[in-house]
């Protein structure tokens, strides 16, 4: 359920980790955008989006990730996705997101 969606932003030196847990869809995507904006405002060297707790992402969520990637790239911040489940990884791959955004184990 979308009301179980949780996001957190943690800073550790020059690294900011954005954790997404639950489902990202039209009802929760604004919280993803807000978390990514918060991460960018910290002016880190790197942003990692931890997808280990993500069970679903729709096209609006994919768009938010691409937007975050583009803003990070424009300011010289490394941006990568991490720990996607096989199902989420497949969505990222089929949508073409992984052609531009790095995914690490």
C-alpha positions in Angstrom: 0.0 0.0 0.0 1.2 3.5 -0.8 0.6 4.7 2.8 3.4 2.3 3.8 5.9 4.2 1.7 8.9 5.4 3.7 11.8 7.6 2.6 14.9 8.8 4.5 17.9 10.9 3.8 21.1 10.2 5.7 24.3 12.2 5.4 27.7 10.7 6.1 30.5 13.2 5.2 30.3 13.8 1.4 27.9 10.9 0.8 24.1 11.3 1.1 22.0 8.1 1.0 18.3 8.3 0.1 16.5 5.2 1.1 13.2 4.2 -0.6 11.0 1.6 1.0 7.6 0.4 -0.2 5.9 1.6 -3.4 6.8 4.6 -5.5 3.8 5.7 -7.6 1.8 8.8 -8.4 0.7 9.0 -4.7 4.2 8.9 -3.3 6.4 10.4 -6.0 6.4 13.9 -4.5 8.1 12.5 -1.4 10.8 10.9 -3.6 11.3 14.3 -5.3 11.5 16.0 -2.0 14.1 13.5 -0.6 16.2 13.9 -3.8 16.0 17.7 -3.5 17.0 17.5 0.1 20.0 15.3 -0.8 21.1 17.7 -3.5 20.8 20.7 -1.1 23.4 19.1 1.1 25.9 19.5 -1.8 27.5 16.1 -1.4 30.1 14.5 -3.6 27.8 11.5 -4.1 24.2 10.5 -3.8 23.2 6.9 -3.4 19.6 5.9 -3.8 19.1 2.7 -1.8 16.4 0.6 -3.4 16.7 -2.4 -1.1 13.3 -1.8 0.5 11.5 -0.8 -2.7 8.8 -3.3 -3.9 7.3 -1.3 -6.8 8.1 1.7 -8.9 6.0 3.2 -11.7 6.8 5.6 -14.5 6.4 8.7 -12.3 9.0 7.2 -9.9 11.3 6.5 -12.7 10.9 10.1 -13.9 11.8 11.3 -10.4 15.0 9.2 -10.4 16.0 10.5 -13.8 15.3 14.1 -12.8 17.4 13.6 -9.6 20.2 12.1 -11.8 20.1 15.0 -14.2 20.2 17.6 -11.4 23.1 15.8 -9.7 25.0 15.4 -13.0 24.5 19.2 -13.7 26.1 20.0 -10.4 29.0 17.5 -10.6 27.5 15.1 -8.0 27.9 11.4 -8.6 24.5 9.7 -8.5 23.9 6.0 -8.4 21.2 3.5 -7.5 22.0 0.6 -5.2 20.5 -2.7 -4.0 17.6 -3.1 -6.3 15.5 -6.3 -6.0 15.3 -8.4 -9.2 11.8 -7.1 -9.9 12.8 -3.4 -9.5 16.0 -4.0 -11.4 14.0 -5.4 -14.3 11.8 -2.3 -14.4 14.8 -0.1 -14.4 16.4 -2.1 -17.2 13.3 -2.3 -19.4 12.6 1.4 -18.9 16.1 2.4 -20.1 17.0 4.0 -16.8 20.1 1.8 -16.4 21.4 3.1 -19.7 22.1 6.4 -18.0 22.1 5.8 -14.3 24.6 3.5 -12.6 23.3 0.6 -10.5 25.6 -1.0 -7.9 24.9 -4.3 -6.0 
